[in-house]
Amino acid sequence: MDFELPEEAAMLQKTVRRFVQEELIPLEKQVPEAEDLPADIKTRLEQKAKDLGLWLLDVPQEFGGAGLSCLMICVIYEEASKSVLLPFRGPGIFGPRVGPILLSCNDAQKEKYLFPIVRGEKRACFAMSEPNAGSDAASIRTTAVKDGDSYIINGMKTWISGASKSDFAQVFAVTDHSKGVKGITCF
């Protein structure tokens, strides 16, 4: 089956391809380790990404993101993957990752968690994996038990990308074992 990108996606592909060829690939010999770009290089590349509209790719425009479709994001990552400079996981240079959980927060939570991430002031990580669960949500053993207006969380998380550089974590815990995966809550 033949597939042709819509015109807008094809234009984006050309833009990102040029960005990768002109900005990223020339840096590969200078910066062999993609995981930790030197701050000055990362800041410069982030600004170029912002200037090209490649910032906060999947964050809705109402929250300051590009609000791109899945197809458009795939086009960007396909082109970006042609350079070893950007990590497959982690924020890279296209802005911090903002999961749909933060977009679903109430207004007070958005002020405390979402908007500081969008502004680049804070970082978050996604804590689901456990020693015996990996990313299998059905095997999560961490629990959260209501205690007045709060919850007490007990358990262990592991393999959390970006945890050492995060200001807070989105932690998944079982709140109701009888509901299976529907009994898991994100804190």
C-alpha positions as CSV (number, residue, x, y, z in Angstrom):
1,M,0.0,0.0,0.0
2,D,1.3,3.4,-0.9
3,F,1.1,6.2,1.6
4,E,1.7,9.8,1.0
5,L,2.0,12.4,3.8
6,P,-0.5,15.2,3.8
7,E,1.0,18.4,2.5
8,E,1.3,20.0,6.0
9,A,3.1,16.8,7.3
10,A,5.4,16.8,4.3
11,M,6.4,20.4,4.9
12,L,7.1,19.6,8.6
13,Q,9.2,16.6,7.5
14,K,11.4,18.8,5.3
15,T,11.8,21.4,8.1
16,V,12.8,18.8,10.7
17,R,15.1,17.0,8.2
18,R,16.9,20.3,7.5
19,F,17.1,21.0,11.3
20,V,18.6,17.5,11.9
21,Q,21.1,17.8,9.0
22,E,22.2,21.4,9.8
23,E,22.0,21.5,13.6
24,L,22.2,18.0,15.1
25,I,24.4,15.8,12.9
26,P,27.3,18.3,12.9
27,L,27.3,18.1,16.7
28,E,27.5,14.3,16.9
29,K,31.3,14.1,17.0
30,Q,31.5,16.9,19.6
31,V,28.8,15.4,21.9
32,P,28.9,11.6,21.6
33,E,26.7,11.0,24.6
34,A,23.1,11.9,23.9
35,E,21.8,11.5,27.4
36,D,23.4,14.6,28.8
37,L,23.8,17.4,26.3
38,P,25.9,20.3,27.7
39,A,23.6,23.0,29.0
40,D,24.7,25.6,26.5
41,I,24.1,23.3,23.5
42,K,20.8,22.0,24.9
43,T,19.6,25.6,25.5
44,R,20.6,26.7,21.9
45,L,18.9,23.6,20.4
46,E,15.7,24.1,22.5
47,Q,15.5,27.7,21.3
48,K,15.8,26.6,17.7
49,A,13.1,23.9,18.2
50,K,10.9,26.6,19.7
51,D,11.5,28.9,16.8
52,L,10.5,26.2,14.4
53,G,7.3,25.4,16.4
54,L,8.7,22.1,17.6
55,W,8.2,22.7,21.3
56,L,5.8,20.7,23.6
57,L,4.7,18.7,20.6
58,D,1.7,16.9,22.1
59,V,0.6,19.5,24.6
60,P,-2.6,21.3,23.5
61,Q,-2.1,24.9,22.3
62,E,-4.4,26.1,25.1
63,F,-1.6,25.1,27.5
64,G,1.3,26.5,25.4
65,G,2.2,23.5,23.3
66,A,2.2,22.8,19.6
67,G,-0.9,20.6,19.8
68,L,0.3,18.4,17.1
69,S,-1.4,15.2,15.9
70,C,0.1,11.8,16.4
71,L,1.0,11.7,12.7
72,M,2.9,15.0,12.9
73,I,4.8,13.9,16.1
74,C,5.7,10.6,14.3
75,V,7.1,12.6,11.4
76,I,9.2,14.7,13.8
77,Y,10.6,11.7,15.7
78,E,11.3,9.7,12.5
79,E,13.5,12.6,11.2
80,A,15.0,13.3,14.6
81,S,16.0,9.6,15.0
82,K,18.4,10.1,12.1
83,S,20.7,11.7,14.6
84,V,22.2,9.9,17.6
85,L,22.3,13.2,19.4
86,L,18.8,12.9,20.8
87,P,17.8,10.3,23.3
88,F,14.8,8.1,22.4
89,R,13.4,8.6,25.9
90,G,13.5,11.7,27.9
91,P,12.9,15.4,27.1
92,G,15.4,15.7,24.3
93,I,15.2,19.2,22.8
94,F,11.5,19.4,22.0
95,G,10.4,20.3,25.5
96,P,9.6,18.4,28.6
97,R,7.2,15.4,28.3
98,V,3.8,16.3,29.6
99,G,1.6,13.2,30.0
100,P,-2.1,13.3,29.6
101,I,-2.5,12.8,33.3
102,L,-1.2,16.3,34.0
103,L,-3.6,17.7,31.3
104,S,-6.5,16.1,33.3
105,C,-5.6,17.8,36.6
106,N,-8.0,20.2,38.3
107,D,-7.1,23.9,38.1
108,A,-5.1,24.0,41.3
109,Q,-3.1,21.0,40.3
110,K,-2.4,22.5,36.8
111,E,-1.1,25.6,38.5
112,K,1.2,23.6,40.8
113,Y,2.3,20.9,38.3
114,L,1.4,21.4,34.7
115,F,2.2,25.0,34.1
116,P,5.6,25.0,35.7
117,I,6.5,22.1,33.4
118,V,5.2,23.9,30.4
119,R,7.2,27.0,31.3
120,G,10.3,24.8,31.7
121,E,10.6,25.6,35.4
122,K,10.0,22.1,36.7
123,R,10.4,18.5,35.5
124,A,8.4,15.4,36.2
125,C,8.9,11.7,35.8
126,F,6.4,8.9,35.3
127,A,6.7,6.3,38.1
128,M,4.9,3.1,37.1
129,S,7.6,0.4,36.7
130,E,8.4,-1.8,39.7
131,P,10.9,-4.6,40.3
132,N,8.3,-7.3,39.6
133,A,6.0,-5.3,37.3
134,G,8.1,-3.5,34.7
135,S,5.6,-1.4,32.8
136,D,2.8,-4.0,33.3
137,A,0.2,-2.0,35.2
138,A,-1.7,-5.2,36.1
139,S,1.3,-6.3,38.2
140,I,1.7,-3.1,40.3
141,R,2.1,-3.9,44.0
142,T,2.5,-0.3,45.3
143,T,-0.5,0.6,47.3
144,A,-2.2,3.9,48.3
145,V,-4.5,3.8,51.3
146,K,-6.7,6.8,52.2
147,D,-5.8,8.4,55.5
148,G,-8.2,11.3,56.2
149,D,-7.7,13.8,53.4
150,S,-4.4,12.2,52.3
151,Y,-3.1,8.9,51.0
152,I,-0.3,6.8,52.4
153,I,1.7,5.2,49.6
154,N,3.7,2.0,50.2
155,G,5.8,0.3,47.6
156,M,8.9,0.5,45.4
157,K,9.4,2.0,41.9
158,T,12.4,1.3,39.7
159,W,13.7,2.1,36.2
160,I,12.1,5.6,36.2
161,S,13.6,7.6,33.4
162,G,14.5,11.1,34.4
163,A,13.8,10.5,38.2
164,S,17.2,12.0,39.3
165,K,16.4,15.2,37.4
166,S,12.7,15.6,38.3
167,D,11.0,17.9,40.7
168,F,8.1,15.5,41.3
169,A,6.9,12.1,40.1
170,Q,3.5,10.9,38.8
171,V,3.3,7.8,40.9
172,F,0.9,4.9,40.1
173,A,-0.5,2.9,43.0
174,V,-3.3,0.4,43.6
175,T,-6.2,2.0,45.5
176,D,-8.7,-0.8,45.0
177,H,-7.5,-4.4,44.3
178,S,-11.0,-5.6,43.4
179,K,-11.1,-3.5,40.3
180,G,-7.9,-4.8,38.7
181,V,-6.1,-2.2,36.6
182,K,-9.1,0.1,37.0
183,G,-8.3,0.2,40.7
184,I,-4.9,2.0,40.0
185,T,-4.7,5.7,40.7
186,C,-2.0,8.2,39.7
187,F,-0.7,10.5,42.4
